[in-house]
Amino acid sequence: MRVAAESKARVKKRRLDFEMEKWSSEAPRASEQRSLEQERLAFEKTTWEKEREGREQERKQEHRFQVLSSLIEKGLSAKDSEEFLKL
């Protein structure tokens, strides 16, 4: 009976040691994985921001072109239209 209890205690200790080793080796990997995920999200965010800024610039240029075209159609010269936009 004593031998069985000692054997059971050794098995339990080995399982606990294994679990501790498993968790201690997984923690750095999980931390590294979180870090990589944060870097990926930051990169995607900057990419989206750049795309949004690009679309905004395109909209501004398109609006400027439309205003210039409208002013030129109304009889202003291109130079006068440019000056008007600077106001």
N, C-alpha and C positions, 0 to 999 in steps of 0.2 A: 504494500500500500504506500509506504514511504517512497519507494522507487517510482511508482506511478505519479505521485504528487510532484516529486522533483522533476521528472520528465515533462509533466504538464507545465510546470513553472518555466523550464528551459524553453519549451516551445513558445509559450506566451512571451517570454523575454525576447526571443528571436523575432517573433512577429512585430513586437513593439520597436525593436531596433531597425527592422526592415522598413517599417512605416516611417520612422524618424528619418532614416536615410533617404527614403523616397521623397518625403516632403522637403527635406533640406536641398535635394538636388533639383526639385521642380520649381522651387521658389525663384532662383535666379533666372531660369528659363521663362517663367511666367512674367517676371519683371522685364526681361529683355523683349518679350513678345509685346507687352503693353507699350514699351518705349518705341518699338518699331511701328506699332499701330498709330501712336501719337504723331510720329514723324510723317507717316503716310497721310494722315488726316490734315496735318499742317500743310504739306505739299499740295494736296488737293484743294485746300482752302485758298492758298495763294494762286493756284491755277485758275480757280473759279473767279477770284477777284480780278485777275488780269484779263480774263475773258470778258467780265462785266465791264471793266474800264474800257476795253477795246470796243465793245458794243456801244457804250456811252459816247465815246469819241466819234464813232461812225454816225450816230444819231445827230450829234452836234454839227458835224461836217455836212450831213445831208440837210439839216435845217438851214445852215448858213447858205448852202448852195441854192435851196429853194427861195430864200429871201433875196439873194443876189439876182436870181433869175426873174423873180417878180419885179424887183426894182428896175432891172434892165428892160423888161417888157413894158414898163410904165414910162419909159423914155429917158431914164437916167443913164449916163454913161457908166461903163464898168468902173472907171476910176471914182466917180461920184458915189456909186453904190458901195464900193469898198470903204470910202470915207464915212458914209452913212452908218455902216456896220460898226465902225470903230467908236461911234458916239456912245 
